[in-house]
């Protein structure tokens, strides 16, 4: 009887969640469909104490084995891919991976090439794609090439865009040199064949020559069809990924700011990016101070600030990349080098729930990953955007104002309703055909546009009937137990 009751109770739950499914993505996954969790190896998790080196205090102990042990954690949060900070062998102090002295080996603090291969295999078993950060524009200042007279023309004098703490021990390479280009083409092929990685994010302190990028793209595709290759630093191309980052951090670090620049980011992407839907979207990364600290400095609640910023990040076209520890959220005091090891037992439940919801929505609704993007309203801190793809339409509303705001939306189909996915709100069409959408202060929501069929009395009646059966079954069992006890 108990198994029967359990089965009866499961039916309405199954039907409820099935009714929320909508038209899930059935096409082959592209990179624009992914939600990426970014890991700084040294500060994530120490999974193997045998590779710790006490003599170098810059390193905190994180390694590739630690990432392997936490892949389930990442998967459970709804992420579909991971990005990993540079793992190539570095000179002393290069915990961040930017002071490379060997481009074809794994840093001893992090593990081995075999461990890197095992990491990719373990991720693939969980259906997680893997992207490696791939440094191509510079070496550490003590790289052996610096002492090789035949490689004098492998280096160049150039200003970098990197933080001073990194740049002081870097030497910039001459990527216009065909020999340097050839070396990196071969190195990229080497890493793909050795590890089975799915993509590279090219780290460059100077703009990359167009020909080098084109040749590199052709090489990686010849090795592995569909391989992802990303960069924000091409010569002659607007740095629109950094633009997204700076606009997002500046706009959402405090309440009351207008949201005028949010749509401008997308307009710039369309104008300057060949593949705007494949732009990587960062709010935090290893070279920036934490957004959490910006909010704290402004006297703001960082949880509220993060919930708005993340909603924007995960709903604008492009690939959202969330830096590890955002879910806690980590505060570095404004200095990225001071970040301690990840604490997997800490965290804010509201923020975690928002992240879970956003990753789930991107998996469930293809309009949020492939749909067009239109600004419907943007005044006094309230911005509303529309994403449409095939038969799906989503409305994204963000209110950064310090008071409740409302907007009247027109141009939507007749007889529809807007169902909120984050706050369970419902907006129905007015008699004049418009939709009046109200948002409380400092909130954001994502709405599904769907037919307004009123209350689903059939479903409500079914659930009520099932619950009635449950009450009857419990009563029967209770009476049966009582008779048994009296006997």
C-alpha positions in Angstrom: 0.0 0.0 0.0 2.8 2.4 0.9 4.4 1.9 -2.6 1.0 2.6 -4.2 0.7 5.8 -2.2 4.2 6.9 -3.2 3.4 6.2 -6.8 0.2 8.2 -6.6 2.0 11.2 -5.1 4.7 11.1 -7.7 2.2 11.5 -10.6 1.2 15.1 -10.1 4.8 16.1 -9.4 5.9 14.5 -12.6 3.1 16.2 -14.6 3.8 19.5 -13.0 7.5 19.6 -14.0 6.7 18.1 -17.4 4.3 21.0 -18.0 7.1 23.4 -17.3 9.5 21.8 -19.8 8.4 23.8 -22.9 10.3 23.2 -26.1 13.6 22.1 -24.8 16.6 22.3 -27.1 16.8 19.3 -29.4 19.4 20.5 -31.8 23.0 19.7 -31.5 24.7 21.7 -28.8 26.8 24.7 -29.9 29.1 26.7 -27.7 26.5 29.5 -27.6 24.2 27.1 -25.7 26.7 26.5 -22.9 26.9 27.9 -19.4 30.5 27.9 -18.2 32.0 27.6 -14.7 35.5 29.2 -14.6 38.1 27.7 -12.3 41.4 29.2 -11.2 43.3 25.9 -10.5 45.4 27.0 -7.6 42.5 28.4 -5.5 39.8 25.8 -6.2 40.6 22.6 -4.4 43.6 20.6 -3.2 42.9 17.1 -4.3 46.5 15.7 -4.2 48.8 16.8 -1.4 51.8 15.1 -3.1 52.3 18.0 -5.5 52.3 20.7 -2.9 55.5 22.8 -2.7 55.9 24.6 0.6 58.9 26.6 -0.7 56.6 28.7 -3.0 54.1 30.6 -0.9 52.3 32.0 -3.9 50.6 28.6 -4.5 47.7 27.6 -2.2 47.5 23.9 -3.3 44.7 23.7 -5.8 45.3 21.1 -8.6 43.7 19.2 -11.4 42.8 16.3 -9.1 40.8 18.8 -7.0 38.8 19.8 -10.0 38.1 16.2 -10.9 36.7 15.6 -7.4 34.3 18.6 -7.7 32.9 18.0 -11.2 29.7 16.7 -9.7 29.4 19.9 -7.7 29.6 21.9 -10.9 27.3 19.7 -12.8 24.6 19.9 -10.1 24.6 23.7 -10.4 23.5 23.3 -14.0 26.7 24.3 -15.8 27.4 22.5 -19.0 31.1 23.4 -19.5 34.1 24.4 -17.5 37.0 26.8 -18.2 40.3 26.2 -16.6 43.0 28.8 -15.9 46.4 28.3 -17.6 48.0 25.0 -16.5 51.3 25.2 -18.4 54.5 25.0 -16.4 55.4 28.4 -14.9 58.4 30.0 -13.3 58.4 30.5 -9.5 55.4 32.4 -8.2 53.2 31.9 -11.3 50.2 30.5 -9.5 48.0 32.3 -12.0 49.6 30.5 -15.0 50.8 33.6 -16.9 54.6 33.3 -16.3 55.1 30.3 -18.6 58.5 28.6 -19.0 57.3 25.4 -20.8 54.3 25.5 -23.1 54.1 21.8 -23.5 54.0 20.5 -19.9 51.7 20.9 -16.9 52.9 22.9 -14.0 54.2 20.5 -11.2 51.9 22.2 -8.7 48.9 21.2 -10.6 49.6 17.7 -11.8 50.7 16.0 -15.0 49.7 15.7 -18.6 48.1 12.4 -17.8 46.0 14.0 -15.1 44.9 16.7 -17.5 43.7 14.0 -19.9 41.9 12.3 -17.0 40.2 15.6 -16.1 38.8 16.0 -19.6 37.6 12.4 -19.7 35.9 12.7 -16.3 34.2 15.9 -17.4 33.0 14.3 -20.7 31.5 11.4 -18.7 29.3 14.1 -17.1 28.5 15.7 -20.4 30.6 18.7 -19.5 32.7 20.4 -22.2 36.2 21.6 -21.3 37.9 24.8 -22.3 41.6 25.4 -21.5 43.1 28.9 -21.1 45.9 29.0 -23.6 48.5 31.7 -23.3 49.9 32.7 -26.7 51.4 36.2 -26.4 54.0 36.1 -23.7 56.3 34.0 -21.6 57.7 34.3 -18.1 60.7 36.7 -17.9 63.0 33.8 -17.1 62.0 31.6 -20.0 64.9 29.6 -21.6 64.2 31.3 -24.9 65.4 34.5 -23.4 68.9 33.0 -23.3 68.8 31.6 -26.8 70.5 34.0 -29.3 68.6 32.3 -32.2 65.4 33.4 -30.7 66.2 37.1 -30.1 63.5 38.0 -32.7 60.9 35.9 -30.9 60.3 38.7 -28.5 59.0 42.3 -29.0 58.7 45.5 -27.0 55.0 46.2 -26.3 52.7 47.6 -23.8 50.3 45.0 -22.3 46.7 45.2 -21.0 47.5 42.9 -18.1 47.7 43.9 -14.4 51.0 45.3 -13.3 51.4 42.4 -10.8 51.4 40.0 -13.8 53.2 42.1 -16.3 56.3 42.7 -14.2 57.5 39.1 -14.8 56.3 38.8 -18.4 58.1 39.0 -21.7 55.9 39.7 -24.8 56.4 37.5 -27.9 56.6 38.7 -31.5 53.5 37.1 -32.9 54.3 38.6 -36.4 57.3 36.2 -36.5 56.3 33.1 -38.6 58.4 30.9 -36.4 56.5 32.0 -33.3 53.2 31.5 -35.1 54.3 28.0 -36.2 55.3 27.0 -32.7 51.9 27.9 -31.3 50.0 26.1 -34.1 52.0 23.0 -33.3 51.5 23.5 -29.5 47.7 23.8 -29.9 47.6 20.6 -31.8 49.8 18.9 -29.2 47.4 19.8 -26.3 44.3 18.7 -28.2 45.8 15.3 -29.1 47.2 14.8 -25.6 44.1 15.7 -23.6 41.0 15.7 -25.8 40.1 19.2 -24.7 37.1 20.9 -26.5 38.2 24.5 -26.7 40.9 27.1 -26.1 40.4 30.6 -24.7 43.4 32.5 -26.0 45.0 34.7 -23.4 46.9 37.5 -25.0 48.4 40.6 -23.4 48.6 42.3 -26.8 46.3 42.2 -29.9 46.7 39.0 -31.9 47.5 39.3 -35.7 44.5 38.3 -37.8 46.5 35.9 -39.9 47.8 34.1 -36.8 44.3 33.6 -35.5 42.9 32.5 -38.8 45.7 29.9 -39.2 45.3 28.7 -35.7 41.6 28.3 -36.2 42.2 26.3 -39.3 44.7 24.1 -37.5 42.6 23.2 -34.5 39.6 22.5 -36.8 41.8 20.1 -38.9 42.7 18.2 -35.7 39.2 18.2 -34.1 36.1 19.4 -36.0 33.9 21.7 -34.0 36.8 22.8 -31.7 36.1 26.1 -30.0 38.5 29.0 -30.2 37.9 32.2 -28.4 39.7 35.5 -27.9 38.8 39.1 -27.1 42.0 40.6 -28.4 42.3 40.7 -32.2 43.9 43.5 -34.1 41.3 45.8 -35.6 38.4 44.3 -33.6 36.5 46.0 -30.8 37.2 44.4 -27.4 33.4 43.9 -26.8 33.8 41.1 -24.2 35.7 43.5 -21.9 33.1 46.1 -22.8 30.4 43.8 -21.4 32.4 43.2 -18.3 33.1 46.9 -17.6 29.5 47.9 -18.3 28.1 45.2 -16.2 30.4 45.8 -13.2 29.9 49.5 -13.3 26.1 49.4 -13.8 25.2 46.8 -11.2 27.6 47.5 -8.4 25.0 49.9 -6.9 21.3 50.6 -7.1 19.8 53.6 -8.7 21.9 53.6 -11.8 20.2 53.7 -15.2 20.6 50.7 -17.5 21.1 52.7 -20.8 24.4 50.9 -21.7 23.1 47.3 -21.4 21.7 47.2 -24.9 24.6 49.2 -26.3 26.9 46.3 -25.4 24.9 44.1 -27.8 24.8 46.7 -30.6 28.6 47.0 -30.4 28.9 43.2 -30.5 26.8 42.9 -33.7 28.8 45.7 -35.3 32.3 44.5 -34.4 32.1 40.8 -33.7 32.0 38.1 -36.5 30.3 35.7 -34.1 28.5 37.8 -31.5 26.5 34.8 -30.1 29.9 33.2 -29.3 31.2 36.0 -27.2 32.4 35.0 -23.8 30.7 37.0 -21.0 32.6 37.6 -17.8 31.7 39.6 -14.8 34.7 38.5 -12.7 37.9 36.9 -13.9 41.4 36.2 -12.4 42.7 39.7 -13.5 39.9 41.7 -11.9 38.9 42.4 -8.3 35.7 40.6 -7.3 32.4 42.3 -8.1 31.3 41.4 -4.5 33.9 43.9 -3.2 32.7 46.6 -5.5 29.2 46.3 -4.1 30.5 46.2 -0.5 32.5 49.4 -1.2 29.3 51.1 -2.4 27.5 50.1 0.8 25.2 47.7 -1.1 24.0 44.2 -0.4 26.2 42.0 -2.7 23.6 39.3 -2.9 21.0 41.7 -4.4 23.6 43.1 -6.7 24.8 39.7 -7.9 21.2 38.5 -8.6 20.6 41.4 -11.0 24.0 41.2 -12.7 23.8 37.4 -13.2 20.3 37.7 -14.7 21.7 40.1 -17.3 24.8 37.9 -17.9 22.8 34.7 -18.4 20.1 36.3 -20.7 22.0 38.5 -23.1 23.2 36.7 -26.3 26.6 35.1 -25.7 28.2 32.6 -23.5 28.0 33.3 -19.7 31.2 32.4 -17.8 30.8 32.5 -14.0 34.0 32.7 -12.0 34.3 30.2 -9.2 33.2 31.4 -5.8 30.5 33.7 -7.2 28.0 31.4 -5.6 29.3 32.2 -2.1 30.0 35.1 -3.0 33.8 35.5 -2.5 35.2 38.9 -1.6 38.9 39.5 -2.3 39.2 42.9 -0.7 39.9 44.3 -4.2 43.1 42.3 -4.7 42.7 39.1 -6.8 45.9 37.6 -5.4 44.4 37.4 -1.9 41.6 34.9 -2.8 41.8 31.9 -0.5 40.8 28.4 -1.3 37.2 27.7 -2.3 35.0 26.8 0.7 32.4 24.3 -0.7 30.4 24.4 2.6 29.8 28.1 2.5 27.4 30.1 0.4 24.2 32.1 0.2 21.1 30.0 -0.6 19.3 32.8 -2.4 22.3 33.3 -4.7 22.8 29.6 -5.3 19.1 29.3 -6.2 19.3 32.2 -8.6 22.3 30.5 -10.3 20.5 27.2 -10.5 17.5 28.8 -12.0 19.5 30.7 -14.6 21.5 27.7 -15.8 18.3 25.6 -15.9 16.6 28.2 -18.0 19.4 28.3 -20.6 19.2 24.6 -20.9 15.4 24.5 -21.2 14.7 27.6 -23.4 16.6 27.9 -26.6 15.3 31.5 -27.0 17.8 32.5 -24.3 20.8 31.0 -26.2 19.9 31.3 -29.8 17.1 33.9 -30.0 17.3 37.4 -31.3 17.6 40.3 -28.9 15.4 43.4 -28.7 15.1 46.2 -26.2 11.4 46.9 -25.5 11.7 49.4 -22.7 14.5 51.3 -20.9 13.7 54.2 -18.6 14.7 55.3 -15.1 16.5 52.1 -14.1 14.0 49.6 -15.6 15.1 47.7 -18.7 13.0 45.1 -20.5 14.4 42.9 -23.3 12.8 40.3 -25.6 14.4 37.1 -26.8 12.7 35.2 -29.6 13.6 31.9 -31.3 11.2 29.9 -33.5 8.0 29.5 -31.4 9.6 30.7 -28.1 9.5 34.2 -26.8 11.0 35.3 -23.5 10.8 38.7 -21.7 13.7 39.7 -19.4 12.9 42.5 -16.9 15.6 44.2 -14.7 14.7 46.9 -12.2 17.8 48.6 -10.8 15.9 51.5 -9.4 15.4 52.1 -5.7 11.6 52.0 -6.1 9.0 49.9 -7.8 8.7 50.6 -11.5 6.2 49.6 -14.2 6.2 49.6 -18.0 3.4 49.1 -20.6 4.4 46.6 -23.3 2.8 46.5 -26.7 3.4 44.5 -29.8 3.1 41.1 -28.2 0.6 38.6 -29.6 -3.0 38.6 -28.6 -4.3 36.3 -25.9 -1.0 35.7 -24.2 0.3 35.8 -20.6 3.8 36.4 -19.2 4.7 33.8 -16.6 7.6 34.7 -14.3 10.3 32.0 -13.8 12.2 33.6 -11.0 9.4 35.2 -8.9 6.3 33.2 -10.0 4.6 36.4 -11.2 1.9 36.5 -13.9 1.1 39.3 -16.3 -2.1 39.1 -18.4 -3.2 41.1 -21.4 -5.3 44.2 -20.6 -8.5 45.0 -22.5 -6.7 47.4 -24.8 -4.2 44.7 -25.8 -1.2 46.0 -23.8 0.6 44.2 -21.0 1.5 46.1 -17.8 4.6 44.7 -16.2 5.5 45.9 -12.7 8.8 45.2 -11.0 9.7 45.7 -7.3 12.8 47.7 -6.5 16.2 45.9 -7.3 14.6 42.8 -8.8 14.9 40.9 -12.0 12.7 38.3 -13.6 12.5 36.2 -16.8 9.0 35.6 -18.3 7.8 33.0 -20.7 5.2 34.3 -23.2 2.6 31.6 -23.5 -1.2 31.3 -24.3 -3.5 32.6 -21.6 -5.7 29.6 -20.9 -6.9 30.9 -17.5 -6.6 28.6 -14.6 -5.9 25.0 -15.5 -9.0 23.6 -13.8 -8.4 20.1 -15.2 -4.9 19.9 -13.7 -6.1 21.4 -10.4 -9.0 18.9 -10.3 -6.6 16.1 -11.0 -4.2 17.1 -8.3 -7.2 17.5 -5.9 -8.4 14.0 -6.8 -5.0 12.5 -6.2 -4.7 14.2 -2.8 -8.2 12.9 -1.9 -7.0 9.4 -2.8 -4.0 9.9 -0.6 -6.2 11.0 2.3 -8.4 7.9 1.8 -5.4 5.6 1.6 -3.9 7.0 4.8 -7.2 6.6 6.6 -7.5 3.0 5.5 -4.0 2.2 6.6 -4.6 4.0 9.9 -7.8 2.0 10.6 -6.1 -1.3 9.6 -3.2 -0.6 12.0 -5.6 0.2 14.8 -7.5 -3.0 14.4 -4.2 -5.0 14.3 -3.2 -3.3 17.6 -6.5 -4.1 19.2 -6.3 -7.7 18.1 
